[in-house]
Amino acid sequence: MKPKLFSAFSLVLALAIALAACSGTPPATQPPASATEAPAPTAAPAQPSVLTIANSTTFPDIDPSTSFSNDSAVTSNIYETLTRYNPPGSKDVLSPQLATSWESSEDSLTWTFHLRQGVKFHDGEPFNSAAVKFSVERTKTLNGGAAWIWGAVNSIETPDDYTVVFHLDYATPLDLIASSGYAAWMISPGAKDKDGAWFNAGHDAGTGPYTIESYEPGQRVILTRFDDYWGGWKAGQFDKVVIEVVEDPTVRQQKIESGEADWTMELATENLASVGNNPDVKVVVNPSFQNLVGLLNTQKPPLDDPKVRQALSYSFPYEVFINTAMSGYATQARGVIPAGMYGSDESLFQYPFDLDKAKSLLTEAGHPDGGFELSMTYVTGNTVEQQAGELWKAELAKLGITLNLQPMAWEAQWDLGKGDPANAQDVFVMYWWPAYVTPYDFLFNMFHTEEQPLFNLGYYRNGDFDTLIDDANALSGGDKAKAESMFQEASKMLVDDAASLFIFDQSNIHIVRADLKGYVDNPAYSHVVFAYQLSR
Amino acid sequence: MAVYLLRRLALAALVIISVSAVTFVVARVIPSDPAALYAGQRPTADQIEAARERLGLDQPLYAQYIRFLGDILQGDLGTSYKTKHPILSDIRTFLPATLELVIVSTLMALLVGVPLGVFAGARRGGGFDQVTRIASIAGVSIPTFWLALIFQLFFFGALKLLPLSSRMSNSVALFNTFPTITGFYLIDSLLAGNLVAWRDAAWHILLPAFTLATYPISLTLRMTRAAMVETLSEKYITAARAQGLPEHDVLFRYALKNAIIPTLTVLGLSFAYSLTGAFLIEVIFSWPGLGKYVTDAILNVDFPVIVSATLIVTVFYVFINLIVDIIQAVLDPRVALR
């Protein structure tokens, strides 16, 4: 009986493989004709135009309230915020999106947003003040991801359909917060009974230009245009957007070069030169708002002495590191606020690589021949952080300082850092990026005094600094220019104190097909392609 | 026989409970704060505390374990720390992709391994036997991740014949969609009568399934060959040949019938083995299956997923072992008496 069953199996599979083998050109290299089951979206032309994005990561959470990761590649095309942060070099910091204008009270404790009229959610619900209230309250209640950005909001009033008033517990720039690529999305009240599982099954409830057509977790999301989008549609804009998960950099490179993808990211930097030689492909390099820091343990000898910290800042081979490990695609950081961001300062002092200067500072601090050991923690497998450690170790050895590199899983590294500073690492290497674009995100999280360490993992304590940045943040809702100079002053305090190694500002490197029109990188929304702005 | 069965079942239950306890404890004692993991990328202290309470991490370890077992008995594997999705629904999403891959590769092992084994056994010591011997030894010993890369380079890079990765082309996902019924693309596309999608899915599965099949093919080949050599020396085969039956009938209708039984047993076990072997293949071929899901979970230190996945694989192994034990006892009643 078994052999009979086996023969039957064999026959079926043999037939199947034969059928597959005989049926002509494989679709791998040539897309099959779409004639058989072409979809019929109402207003779309016969052959829909498709934008294909080869994304390097999966999308862990596409619930607009809790998403706080690489998901913004998807959410940014489906949902919209009240305001949008403009790319560096623009005239204004923010532009209107679902809010057409906004103002704050003198004390920045009351914020009024005037809403765009005639906007519809994908489920047909109208966008109005009730929807804004619902969205922010849903996000606050779920309290996941970056929900804390709304922490200052005490109550929300809806005096009429198109006006919404936020009352705050403390002054903060709510217009900037409202532009965040995380947790600030406007969600249809029609989704009030829906949970994260519903959203992550491939449903959405946004106002954005695109809506989810299908979602295969771990593989791809297909977006299709929302015909009733308030911005309207022009000829040449894309009907569909495929956001494909392609985790292997070689495959991403192959896809962009062959034209299978229109946009991709994170290719091996050593291959970028050859990719850029291809006339069909453009390599777009822009500053990002992400940087790499090495927080110095300010509570533990010998690094509790600012002179020793300054000496360390002079001992890091910035240029060599950026040219080798980063293939030149980064710039030495100027303090903790990334270049190009509101609050950054082009005239801020940068520690150059200068071992003589380092040695004289060490001598002043009573360590003429070094003679101490330091531990540096970083994330296992992160080759950039590892190379930073190795290059630095070689330089420190010349000063008689031994650097012990300790690669760890992020969770373990962070756990060690959150413990007692006296037993913690000396140098904590990590990347930082803002949840919404404000210098306060960098200054507060990494340097504001913390009783129980969370992200201030150099345990920096400076009362004047704390007051200065808190005041600047309160002011940044109203007097942005004054606040900016205060942020710059705070930033300078950190550099003078050498509270951290400010290693580099990362570059965003995106690779796009040359025939794609309208592409502008916006570091405020990292690795996001706003498909609506593009055409071919 | 009933006593034997009960003993086997009790042993199986013991293995599953022990494995669950060991993985649970190991996952919890690794130095790391699960509440901080659950709270996401850049949580506030409040969010971490809320997570700790929500996950019951403020309870003693044994209480957490009992709660974990209780949830599992109610069919709740918990939620992933990283994605917050219910693990059971994630597994429902990703398991069909893995099973499809493993089933196709097992069928390949049957289809390729058995006939080759029969011929090798029939011409023992001949050129064909030598060639297949070298090939099967290579098939068992070459690491699959290396083989996968070489296959990709050759079939995609050089020949441009087969797709590099994933389960389906974008073009098919866009213009030739079909409803998900079983989660097996080869079946769902057929049910929808969508041959374009079926062909696309078949082209995509060919390379990963074949890579995964190299081990079971080699194993099946060796087993079948050995069994055939033994069977062909039996008197009834000599009798069949003496009666002038065609050689094909002698090999496939008379000899194989007896020779295939041990092969099927081994293939059953290698099916379970392939389930874990698929983990590596899935990562290389961007195959969105259970293996890729678990690999991501391990990299993210996503404990509940790691523990659940370990448990599922354990249950799978134990179940298949149990079946093999029972089959053996049925085929040879002496086994049950030991």
Interface residues (C-beta under 8 A of the other chain):
Chain A: K2 P3 F6 F9 S10 L13 A14 A16 I17 L19 A20 S23 P26 P27 A28 T29 P31 P32 A33 S34 T36 E37 A38 P39 P48 V50 T52 T58 P60 D61 T66 F68 S69 N143 G144 G145 A146 A147 W148 G151 G196 A197 N200 S214 E216 P217 G218 Q219 R220 I222 K240 V242 E244 V245 V246 E247 D248 V251 Q254 E260 A409 E411 A412 W414 D415 K418 A435 N445 Q452 L454 F455
Chain B: P31 S32 D33 A36 L37 A39 G40 Q41 R42 T44 A45 D46 Q47 A50 K82 T83 K84 H85 P86 S89 D90 T93 F94 L107 M108 L110 L111 V114 F156 K160 L161 L162 P163 L164 S165 S166 R167 M168 S169 N170 S171 V172 A173 L174 F175 N176 T177 L186 N194 L195 V196 R199 D200 A202 W203 H204 L206 F252 R253 L256 K257 I260 I261 L264 S286 P288 K292 Y293 D296 V301
